[in-house]
Structures are given as C-alpha cells and as structure tokens.
Amino acid sequence: MRKLLMGEARCRASQARYYLLEEAEKPGSYGVQIEMEGEEASVRDLSPSRQRVEALAEALVRGTVTPVALRDVVDDWLLE
C-alpha cells in the first residue's frame, strides 16, 4: 500500500495527518487514512476514482476529522 500525505490539521492540542491510500496489490483502488497521536483509522477500497477520493481527503483536512469520526464521515460520503 502506498500512502500519500494530503494534509495536516491542528485538532485541539494534537496534529492530525491525512493520507490518500493506493493499494499496491489492487491498482486503481483508493482509500483514506487519518493518524493522530498514535491513533489511526483507515478505510480502504473506497473508489477507483483517485480524484473523488482526493476530494474526500481534502474535505477531511478542512473539517479536521479525527480517527474516531472517520467511519461516520465516509459512510455519509458514500451515500452522496
């Protein structure tokens, strides 16, 4: 899996990092990951559209989404 840093955001006293994931064994499959103070959450294989998942990752940065909230935000995004 390849991780591409999409941005960082200050979340309270912590720094959150947001990544675009690209599956090595399944090219054209993208996901997202958030890391913050040793805590991390990821959702893999969201879409074959890199642009769409990049837009999601950028929205996560703007919204300072935490690892705990990632799944809920992604679930809402998938319903759009």
N, C-alpha and C positions, 0 to 999 in steps of 0.2 A: 504494500500500500504506500502510496506517495502522499505526503502532506504538504500543502501549500498554505503558508500563513496569509490570511486575508485581512487581518487587522487585530488591534488590541484596544481594549476599553477599560477605563477605571471603573470598578464596581465596588463601592464603599471603600474599604482600605486595601482592596486586592486588585490585581491586574488580571484581566481575562484575556485569553488568546483564542482566536477563532481561525479554524482551518478548513480548507476545501480538501476533501479526501478523494483520491483516484485509486481505484482498485487495480493492482498490478495484474492479478490473475483474471480480471474481467474488464478489459479496456472499454472505456465508454460508460463506466458506471461510477457515479459521483455521489458523495455524501458530505457531511459536515461533522466537525468536532469542536468542542469547547474545553479548554483547560483553565483551571483557576485554583491556585493554592493546593496543588496535589490532588484535586478533584477533577474528574474528566467525564464527559459524556459524548457519545458519538452516535450518529445514525448513518448507516452505510446503505449503499444501493438505492438512493432516493430517485435518481433520474438519469437517463442517458444524455440529458442536455446540460453541458457544462455551464452555459450561460445562465440557465434557470437556477442551478444550484449556487453559482457565484452570487446571483442576486439575493438568494436566501441568506447566504453567509454575510453579505454586506448589510442586510436588514438585521441580522443577529447582532452585528457590531454596533449599529446605530441604536438598537434597543437595549444594549448591554444585557443581553440574555445570559443567564447563569446556567451552569451544567444541569442543575435541578429542573429548570424550566424548559430545557431543550426539547424534550419529547412532546410536551404540550404544544409548543410553538410549531414544531414540524407537523404534528397532526393537523393543526389548523391550516398550515400552508398547503398540505396535500389536498385539503378539501376545496381550495380555491379553484 
